[in-house]
Amino acid sequence: MPTYDQRSVFTSLNQNGPLAARDRVDIGTRFSRENKGWLKTLKQDPLNVTKFRVQRSQILEFLDIEKLQDIAALVKDTQQRRRCSERATGLLANMFGIDGTPEEVRYRVNDYARSADSVIKSLQNKIFAPYSSHLEITNEVEITADPVDLLLMVFDDHYHKKARFEALRKLILMNLAGSIDQRERETDIETKFAHFLEFLNQHVWSKKLKIGEHEIVYLLSHHRREDFSCTDLQVLSRHEAASLNLEEGMKRTLLKRRRFSMGDREVPIYVSIRKKPPAAKILKLLRKNEKNPAVAVDDELGLMAVLNSIADIKVFQNHLTQSATKAGSFMILEDIADTLNGGMHYGATSGSSAKTPMLKFFARVGGMRVEFILHTNRSWVNYKYMRDVAHDEYEVKRIFDSGVAELLFPHSIYFLDHDTIRNTMIQFFRQQIENSWHWQQNGSR
């Protein structure tokens, strides 16, 4: 289901529905022509009526008022707004399970506001980079972190429709950030992440290398003109790569590799370990049309690795399970998907390619559930560069195909043609990938 669908859990952001931000806000006149027309539209779908009643009840309770018409007086009464804000801080602390003084709770809520803004800015900086100026957050909305002030903006006709929409959008993203923060504290994700790194350093990586020590190598790959898939690949040392003259259709990819010991053999491995930042988790909730991070975000801890061959990947899997046993924990591999030997990967995520080669599984170990994505050198360069597979393309497709782009930046407010931007940005990233050989020629050595 697209996130902007009428049955979406984010209906209040849908600018094509009855809860859309309108050109004018008039909550003081109950029986105006505009309000009568809006009510008639709302009643066409019983689900929307239910959602509106729930939202109205929540707004009245949050602002401590009896009817929506009381908002106009609250907007003008500075002292009452301050009391309302202080009361709301306590309510939010209890809802999200935040312990601490009112100042500490407000700091946490301000952090949710920063996470909400970072969602928009992360899209501005990459997926919508050429259109960044179109998506700039209204100044008054960006500097506001108090949920009461943001909510009052939504009903204040002194603010333009764009500002009112962005205030509501920020509130919804802040709510998602709060749910994510609560989930992380409940699952103690920070401690688990530290334990995971300790497990890798103590039991998985070679003791012949210092913690954080890497061997720098380059993958020299040749690519087909038709789909830019890899046809041939060599592993070069840093010195060999420095004197290399690249030609069209060639790519030079840096890998900083660790090692793990298996018997007398030292096996090289490039590793990227990550804990998803709040902005990435919020976007995933939006793409999944889900407000519960316990359901939608199942990859809080992850490890992506690149090895020389499928044989080395199998060796690494065995090494992992043996290392877990040495650390005092049994390891179970779950939800295994393997397309390294061919076949199609049918992911549930919008925009994903069935041609993406990888070995993916979740490892349950030491009280953690960690996502592992393993590549060979060849599948890794295909994952970075191949048409319809490259990760940069995938990021564009999943934002637009899931409906998140329209949800966050609706055409009626930002006047952007999302279909055109989607195709333009895919082409933009393809040009960066396929025409960068001459730039790499003079790149860092």
C-alpha positions as CSV (number, residue, x, y, z in Angstrom):
1,M,0.0,0.0,0.0
2,P,1.5,3.4,-0.9
3,T,2.0,5.7,2.0
4,Y,-0.3,8.3,0.5
5,D,-3.2,5.8,0.0
6,Q,-6.5,6.7,1.6
7,R,-6.1,3.7,4.0
8,S,-2.6,4.7,5.0
9,V,-1.8,5.2,8.6
10,F,-0.5,8.7,7.6
11,T,-3.8,9.9,6.3
12,S,-3.4,13.3,7.9
13,L,-0.5,14.1,5.6
14,N,-2.3,13.0,2.5
15,Q,-3.0,16.2,0.5
16,N,-5.4,14.3,-1.7
17,G,-7.7,13.4,1.2
18,P,-10.2,15.2,3.4
19,L,-7.6,15.9,6.1
20,A,-5.4,17.9,3.7
21,A,-4.1,21.4,4.6
22,R,-6.3,23.9,3.0
23,D,-5.7,27.4,1.7
24,R,-7.5,28.9,4.7
25,V,-8.2,27.8,8.3
26,D,-11.5,28.8,9.8
27,I,-12.3,26.9,13.0
28,G,-14.2,29.8,14.5
29,T,-17.2,29.6,12.1
30,R,-18.8,26.2,12.4
31,F,-21.3,26.5,9.6
32,S,-19.3,28.3,6.9
33,R,-19.8,27.1,3.3
34,E,-16.2,25.8,3.2
35,N,-16.7,23.8,6.4
36,K,-20.0,22.3,5.2
37,G,-18.3,21.2,2.0
38,W,-15.4,19.7,3.8
39,L,-17.7,17.8,6.2
40,K,-19.7,16.4,3.2
41,T,-16.4,15.1,1.7
42,L,-15.2,13.7,5.0
43,K,-18.4,11.6,5.5
44,Q,-17.9,9.8,2.2
45,D,-15.5,7.5,4.0
46,P,-16.5,6.2,7.5
47,L,-12.8,5.4,8.2
48,N,-11.8,9.0,7.7
49,V,-14.6,10.1,10.0
50,T,-13.3,7.8,12.7
51,K,-9.7,9.0,12.2
52,F,-10.9,12.6,12.4
53,R,-12.8,12.0,15.6
54,V,-9.8,10.3,17.2
55,Q,-7.5,13.1,16.1
56,R,-9.9,15.8,17.3
57,S,-10.1,14.1,20.7
58,Q,-6.3,13.9,21.0
59,I,-5.9,17.5,20.1
60,L,-8.4,18.7,22.7
61,E,-6.8,16.5,25.3
62,F,-3.3,17.6,24.4
63,L,-4.1,21.3,24.5
64,D,-6.4,20.9,27.5
65,I,-9.4,22.7,25.8
66,E,-13.1,21.7,25.3
67,K,-13.6,22.5,21.6
68,L,-11.5,23.4,18.6
69,Q,-12.8,26.9,18.6
70,D,-10.9,27.5,21.9
71,I,-7.6,27.3,19.9
72,A,-8.0,30.9,18.7
73,A,-7.8,32.2,22.3
74,L,-4.9,29.9,23.2
75,V,-2.9,31.2,20.2
76,K,-3.2,34.8,21.7
77,D,-2.7,33.9,25.4
78,T,1.1,33.6,26.0
79,Q,0.8,32.6,29.6
80,Q,-1.8,29.9,28.9
81,R,0.4,28.5,26.1
82,R,3.3,28.3,28.5
83,R,1.2,26.4,31.0
84,C,-0.1,24.2,28.2
85,S,3.4,23.4,27.1
86,E,4.5,22.5,30.6
87,R,1.6,20.2,31.0
88,A,2.2,18.6,27.5
89,T,5.9,18.0,28.5
90,G,4.7,15.8,31.4
91,L,2.2,14.0,29.2
92,L,4.8,13.2,26.5
93,A,7.3,12.0,29.2
94,N,4.8,9.4,30.4
95,M,3.7,8.4,26.9
96,F,7.3,7.8,25.7
97,G,8.6,6.5,29.0
98,I,11.1,9.3,29.5
99,D,12.6,9.6,32.9
100,G,14.2,12.9,34.2
101,T,13.5,16.5,35.1
102,P,11.2,18.7,32.9
103,E,14.4,20.2,31.4
104,E,15.7,16.7,30.5
105,V,12.4,15.8,28.9
106,R,12.3,19.0,26.9
107,Y,15.8,18.3,25.7
108,R,14.7,14.8,24.6
109,V,11.7,16.3,22.8
110,N,13.9,18.9,21.1
111,D,16.1,15.9,19.9
112,Y,12.9,14.5,18.3
113,A,12.5,17.8,16.5
114,R,16.1,17.6,15.2
115,S,15.5,14.1,14.0
116,A,12.3,15.2,12.2
117,D,14.2,18.0,10.4
118,S,17.1,15.7,9.6
119,V,14.7,13.4,7.6
120,I,13.8,16.3,5.3
121,K,17.4,17.5,5.0
122,S,18.8,14.0,4.3
123,L,16.4,13.9,1.3
124,Q,17.4,17.4,0.3
125,N,21.1,16.5,0.3
126,K,20.9,13.5,-1.9
127,I,17.6,12.2,-3.5
128,F,16.4,15.7,-4.2
129,A,19.7,17.5,-4.3
130,P,19.1,19.5,-7.5
131,Y,15.7,20.5,-6.1
132,S,16.8,21.3,-2.6
133,S,15.7,24.9,-2.6
134,H,12.2,23.8,-3.5
135,L,12.0,21.8,-0.3
136,E,13.5,24.2,2.3
137,I,11.6,24.1,5.6
138,T,9.8,27.3,6.5
139,N,12.0,29.2,8.9
140,E,9.3,29.5,11.6
141,V,8.7,25.8,11.5
142,E,12.4,24.8,11.5
143,I,13.3,26.7,14.6
144,T,10.2,25.5,16.5
145,A,10.6,22.3,18.6
146,D,7.7,22.7,21.1
147,P,4.9,20.4,20.1
148,V,2.2,22.8,21.4
149,D,3.5,25.6,19.3
150,L,3.7,23.4,16.2
151,L,0.2,22.2,16.8
152,L,-1.2,25.7,17.1
153,M,0.6,26.7,13.9
154,V,-1.6,24.0,12.1
155,F,-4.8,25.9,13.1
156,D,-3.5,29.4,12.8
157,D,-4.6,31.1,9.6
158,H,-1.8,33.7,9.9
159,Y,0.5,30.9,8.6
160,H,0.6,30.0,4.9
161,K,-0.7,26.6,3.9
162,K,2.9,25.4,3.3
163,A,4.0,26.4,6.8
164,R,0.9,24.7,8.3
165,F,1.5,21.5,6.4
166,E,5.2,21.5,7.5
167,A,4.2,22.0,11.1
168,L,1.9,19.0,11.0
169,R,4.6,17.0,9.1
170,K,7.1,17.8,11.7
171,L,4.8,16.8,14.5
172,I,4.2,13.4,12.8
173,L,7.9,12.8,12.2
174,M,8.6,13.8,15.9
175,N,6.1,11.2,17.0
176,L,7.9,8.6,15.0
177,A,11.2,9.7,16.4
178,G,9.8,9.4,19.9
179,S,8.5,5.9,19.2
180,I,11.9,4.9,17.8
181,D,13.7,6.4,20.9
182,Q,11.4,4.5,23.2
183,R,12.0,1.2,21.3
184,E,15.7,1.7,21.5
185,R,15.6,2.3,25.2
186,E,13.4,-0.7,25.8
187,T,15.7,-3.0,23.7
188,D,18.8,-1.3,25.1
189,I,20.2,-1.0,21.6
190,E,23.2,1.1,22.5
191,T,24.5,-1.5,24.9
192,K,23.9,-4.3,22.4
193,F,25.7,-2.4,19.7
194,A,28.7,-2.0,22.1
195,H,28.5,-5.7,22.9
196,F,28.4,-6.6,19.2
197,L,31.5,-4.6,18.5
198,E,33.2,-6.2,21.5
199,F,32.2,-9.7,20.2
200,L,33.7,-9.0,16.8
201,N,37.0,-7.6,18.2
202,Q,37.4,-10.3,20.8
203,H,36.3,-13.4,18.9
204,V,35.9,-12.8,15.2
205,W,38.7,-10.6,13.8
206,S,42.3,-11.7,13.6
207,K,44.5,-11.0,16.6
208,K,47.4,-10.4,14.3
209,L,45.9,-7.0,13.5
210,K,45.3,-4.1,15.9
211,I,41.7,-3.0,16.5
212,G,40.8,-0.7,13.6
213,E,43.8,-1.7,11.5
214,H,43.0,-2.2,7.8
215,E,44.8,-3.2,4.6
216,I,43.9,-0.9,1.7
217,V,43.2,-2.6,-1.6
218,Y,41.4,-1.6,-4.8
219,L,39.0,-3.6,-7.0
220,L,39.7,-2.9,-10.6
221,S,36.5,-3.9,-12.5
222,H,35.5,-3.9,-16.2
223,H,31.9,-3.4,-17.1
224,R,29.5,-4.2,-20.0
225,R,28.3,-1.3,-22.0
226,E,24.7,-2.8,-22.1
227,D,24.0,-2.9,-18.3
228,F,27.3,-1.9,-16.7
229,S,27.6,-5.3,-15.0
230,C,31.0,-6.6,-14.0
231,T,32.8,-8.8,-16.6
232,D,36.2,-9.0,-15.0
233,L,37.8,-8.1,-11.7
234,Q,41.2,-7.8,-10.1
235,V,42.4,-7.0,-6.6
236,L,45.2,-4.5,-6.6
237,S,47.4,-3.1,-3.9
238,R,47.4,0.6,-3.1
239,H,50.7,1.0,-5.0
240,E,49.5,-0.9,-8.0
241,A,46.3,1.1,-8.2
242,A,48.2,4.4,-8.0
243,S,50.0,3.9,-11.3
244,L,46.9,2.6,-13.1
245,N,45.4,4.4,-16.1
246,L,41.7,3.9,-16.3
247,E,39.8,3.6,-19.5
248,E,36.1,3.9,-20.2
249,G,34.0,1.1,-18.7
250,M,36.5,0.5,-15.9
251,K,36.0,1.3,-12.2
252,R,38.4,1.5,-9.3
253,T,36.8,0.8,-5.9
254,L,38.6,1.2,-2.6
255,L,38.2,-1.5,0.1
256,K,39.7,-1.2,3.6
257,R,40.0,-4.9,4.7
258,R,40.3,-6.6,8.0
259,R,41.2,-10.2,8.5
260,F,39.9,-13.2,10.3
261,S,41.8,-16.4,11.1
262,M,40.5,-19.8,10.0
263,G,43.1,-22.4,10.9
264,D,46.4,-21.3,9.5
265,R,44.8,-19.1,6.9
266,E,44.2,-15.3,7.2
267,V,41.1,-14.4,5.2
268,P,40.7,-10.8,4.1
269,I,37.3,-9.1,4.6
270,Y,35.9,-5.6,4.1
271,V,33.3,-4.8,6.8
272,S,30.9,-2.0,7.3
273,I,29.1,-2.1,10.6
274,R,26.2,0.2,11.2
275,K,23.4,1.2,13.6
276,K,20.7,2.9,11.7
277,P,20.4,6.6,12.6
278,P,16.9,8.0,13.6
279,A,16.3,9.7,10.3
280,A,16.9,6.4,8.4
281,K,14.5,4.6,10.8
282,I,11.8,7.2,10.4
283,L,12.0,6.9,6.6
284,K,11.7,3.2,6.9
285,L,8.6,3.5,8.9
286,L,7.1,5.8,6.3
287,R,8.0,3.4,3.5
288,K,6.5,0.5,5.3
289,N,3.4,2.5,6.2
290,E,3.9,1.6,9.8
291,K,4.1,3.6,13.0
292,N,5.4,0.8,15.2
293,P,9.2,0.5,15.0
294,A,9.0,-3.0,16.7
295,V,7.2,-4.2,13.5
296,A,8.9,-2.3,10.7
297,V,12.6,-1.8,11.8
298,D,14.0,-5.3,12.1
299,D,17.6,-4.4,11.1
300,E,18.7,-2.0,13.9
301,L,22.1,-3.7,14.0
302,G,23.8,-4.7,10.8
303,L,27.0,-5.9,9.3
304,M,27.8,-5.7,5.6
305,A,30.9,-7.6,4.4
306,V,32.8,-8.2,1.1
307,L,35.0,-11.3,0.6
308,N,37.0,-12.6,-2.3
309,S,34.7,-15.5,-3.2
310,I,31.7,-17.6,-2.3
311,A,34.0,-20.1,-0.7
312,D,35.3,-17.4,1.6
313,I,31.8,-16.4,2.5
314,K,31.0,-20.0,3.6
315,V,34.2,-20.0,5.6
316,F,33.2,-16.7,7.3
317,Q,29.7,-18.2,8.1
318,N,31.4,-21.1,9.8
319,H,33.8,-18.8,11.6
320,L,30.9,-16.7,12.9
321,T,29.1,-19.7,14.5
322,Q,32.3,-21.1,16.0
323,S,33.3,-17.6,17.3
324,A,29.8,-17.3,18.9
325,T,30.3,-20.7,20.7
326,K,33.7,-19.6,22.0
327,A,32.0,-16.4,23.3
328,G,29.5,-18.6,25.2
329,S,26.5,-18.2,22.9
330,F,24.7,-20.4,20.4
331,M,24.1,-18.7,17.0
332,I,21.1,-19.3,14.8
333,L,20.8,-18.0,11.3
334,E,17.3,-16.8,10.3
335,D,15.5,-15.5,7.2
336,I,18.3,-16.6,4.8
337,A,18.2,-15.3,1.2
338,D,21.0,-16.3,-1.2
339,T,21.2,-15.0,-4.7
340,L,25.0,-15.2,-5.1
341,N,24.8,-18.3,-7.3
342,G,22.0,-16.9,-9.4
343,G,18.2,-16.7,-8.9
344,M,16.1,-13.7,-8.0
345,H,15.8,-11.8,-4.8
346,Y,12.2,-10.8,-4.2
347,G,12.4,-8.1,-1.6
348,A,9.3,-6.6,0.0
349,T,10.7,-3.1,-0.3
350,S,9.3,-0.8,-3.0
351,G,12.0,-0.1,-5.7
352,S,14.1,-3.1,-4.9
353,S,15.6,-5.1,-7.8
354,A,15.1,-8.9,-8.1
355,K,18.6,-9.0,-9.7
356,T,20.5,-7.9,-6.6
357,P,23.1,-10.6,-5.8
358,M,23.9,-11.1,-2.1
359,L,23.7,-13.5,0.8
360,K,21.4,-12.0,3.5
361,F,20.4,-13.4,6.9
362,F,19.8,-12.5,10.5
363,A,22.0,-14.0,13.2
364,R,20.5,-14.4,16.7
365,V,23.5,-14.3,19.1
366,G,24.2,-13.0,22.6
367,G,20.8,-11.6,23.1
368,M,21.0,-9.7,19.8
369,R,19.5,-10.1,16.3
370,V,21.9,-8.8,13.7
371,E,21.4,-8.4,10.0
372,F,24.3,-9.7,7.8
373,I,24.6,-8.9,4.2
374,L,27.6,-10.7,2.5
375,H,29.0,-10.0,-1.0
376,T,31.8,-11.3,-3.1
377,N,34.0,-8.7,-4.8
378,R,32.0,-9.2,-8.0
379,S,28.6,-8.9,-6.5
380,W,29.7,-5.9,-4.5
381,V,30.8,-3.9,-7.6
382,N,27.5,-4.9,-9.3
383,Y,25.6,-3.7,-6.2
384,K,27.4,-0.4,-6.5
385,Y,27.4,0.1,-10.2
386,M,25.1,-2.2,-12.3
387,R,22.0,-0.7,-13.9
388,D,18.7,-1.4,-12.0
389,V,20.8,-2.8,-9.1
390,A,23.0,0.0,-8.0
391,H,22.2,1.2,-4.5
392,D,22.0,4.9,-5.4
393,E,19.2,4.0,-8.0
394,Y,17.5,1.8,-5.4
395,E,17.4,4.7,-2.9
396,V,15.7,6.9,-5.5
397,K,13.2,4.2,-6.5
398,R,12.1,3.3,-2.9
399,I,11.5,6.9,-1.9
400,F,9.3,7.5,-5.0
401,D,7.7,4.1,-5.5
402,S,6.6,3.8,-1.9
403,G,4.9,7.1,-2.0
404,V,7.1,8.8,0.6
405,A,8.1,11.6,-1.8
406,E,4.5,12.5,-2.5
407,L,3.6,12.2,1.2
408,L,6.4,14.5,2.5
409,F,6.5,16.9,-0.5
410,P,2.9,16.9,-2.0
411,H,2.6,18.4,-5.5
412,S,-0.2,20.7,-4.4
413,I,2.2,22.5,-2.0
414,Y,5.7,22.1,-3.6
415,F,4.6,22.0,-7.3
416,L,7.1,19.2,-8.2
417,D,6.5,16.5,-10.8
418,H,7.6,13.5,-8.9
419,D,7.6,11.1,-11.9
420,T,9.9,13.4,-13.8
421,I,12.2,13.9,-10.7
422,R,12.4,10.1,-10.2
423,N,13.5,9.5,-13.7
424,T,15.9,12.5,-13.7
425,M,17.6,11.4,-10.5
426,I,18.0,7.8,-11.6
427,Q,19.7,9.1,-14.8
428,F,21.8,11.6,-12.7
429,F,23.2,8.7,-10.6
430,R,23.7,6.6,-13.7
431,Q,25.8,9.4,-15.2
432,Q,27.8,9.7,-12.0
433,I,28.5,6.0,-12.0
434,E,29.2,5.4,-15.7
435,N,31.0,8.7,-16.6
436,S,33.2,8.9,-13.6
437,W,36.1,6.9,-15.0
438,H,37.9,10.0,-16.1
439,W,37.4,11.6,-12.7
440,Q,38.8,8.5,-11.0
441,Q,41.8,8.8,-13.3
442,N,42.9,11.8,-11.3
443,G,41.4,10.8,-8.0
444,S,43.0,10.1,-4.6
445,R,46.0,7.8,-4.8
